[in-house]
Amino acid sequence: MGRLDGKVAIITGSTSGMGRDTAYLFAKEGAKVVVTGRNEKRAQAVVDKIKADGGEAIYVLADAADPNFASTIFDATMEAYGTIDILMNNAGMLSLAQFATITAEEFMADININVTSALMLSQKVAPVMKAKGDGHIINIASIVGWAAHWGFVAYVTSKHAMVGLTKAMANELAPTIHVNGICPGAIKTAMLDSVGGEAAFDPMIARTALHRVGEGSEIAHVALFLATTDSSFVDGQLIRVDGGVDV
Ligand SMILES: NC(=O)c1ccc[n+]([C@@H]2O[C@H](COP(=O)([O-])OP(=O)(O)OC[C@H]3O[C@@H](n4cnc5c(N)ncnc54)[C@H](OP(=O)(O)O)[C@@H]3O)[C@@H](O)[C@H]2O)c1
């Protein structure tokens, strides 16, 4: 018996990286998984693997920059499965634009994709969870939502906002819906590669107790904890999953 048997889980940004690893784990635990992203080939590949392993999943293509992002995912999920138990707001982008030159449009792209889309999808999903008397929302922030990293001004701001959004939503949605977040450290994904890969993180790895970067599956297992009653007295919390940076 799986720990998520009978549950329906939306995981945004699950065509790659830690979202994809969470989709695989949740499906293995019995959840019906809604895989989302913009890349159809990768989305199809994730669904195919889940099904080949005996699980159940659909994919929904939606761009988090699009105002219809939330309704597209919500409507497709309700049509396919009729309910929603778990939402992981994970889709994200990282702009390399610097403080001195960033434009308002570049800044707002990070805010809209990393934060606004999570708020709007949560707003759609919450009434369904409230009506059924249970629900779990997991927001993926970052350790740069905890303390600033030089550069990435829009990303740092968006992840601080994701921390605030998590706490605000936990207050608004308690006691029916648990809202928590994860602050990953450096995790081996396409996003890490986009900023120079592991080598670029050597200074951070030197400040990390475990002296390594993490795997997407190590985020997935914490997400599973937050998606089950194992975390029944955890609410409005941001869990750092970073191997012990600066401990
Ligand atoms: N890797 C790290 O070290 C690290 C550290 C802290 C926090 N994070 C956070 O972890 C989350 C997942 O990132 P990852 O590291 O797993 O990176 P990743 O492998 O690049 O995955 C990013 C996911 O987000 C989706 N996505 C990106 N832009 C999107 C958009 N405009 N609309 C819809 N979906 C979009 C991508 O799907 P498509 O390409 O199909 O659109 C992909 O599935 C992000 O929120 C990121 O900020 C990552």
The ligand as an ORCA input file, in Angstrom:
! r2SCAN-3c Opt
* xyz 0 1
  N      18.414     23.469     -8.483
  C      18.648     24.211     -7.431
  O      19.787     24.286     -6.969
  C      17.521     24.957     -6.755
  C      17.789     25.539     -5.518
  C      16.772     26.194     -4.841
  C      15.510     26.267     -5.404
  N      15.275     25.717     -6.626
  C      13.908     25.803     -7.146
  O      13.430     24.509     -7.452
  C      12.388     24.602     -8.427
  C      12.621     23.560     -9.504
  O      13.803     23.853    -10.193
  P      14.867     22.741    -10.644
  O      16.130     23.052     -9.989
  O      14.283     21.396    -10.526
  O      15.074     23.208    -12.163
  P      14.685     22.580    -13.568
  O      15.178     21.196    -13.701
  O      15.138     23.595    -14.555
  O      13.090     22.530    -13.529
  C      12.309     23.677    -13.634
  C      10.890     23.246    -13.923
  O      10.074     24.430    -13.966
  C       9.374     24.468    -15.197
  N       9.261     25.848    -15.647
  C      10.236     26.765    -15.789
  N       9.731     27.918    -16.270
  C       8.396     27.700    -16.438
  C       7.332     28.496    -16.918
  N       7.516     29.748    -17.356
  N       6.101     27.947    -16.954
  C       5.886     26.695    -16.549
  N       6.839     25.878    -16.087
  C       8.098     26.396    -16.038
  C      10.210     23.642    -16.168
  O       9.355     23.073    -17.151
  P       9.455     23.377    -18.742
  O      10.890     23.540    -19.080
  O       8.796     22.181    -19.362
  O       8.647     24.618    -18.922
  C      10.753     22.542    -15.264
  O       9.839     21.481    -15.169
  C      12.407     26.053     -8.920
  O      11.372     26.781     -8.298
  C      13.757     26.558     -8.445
  O      13.772     27.952     -8.263
  C      16.248     25.070     -7.315
*
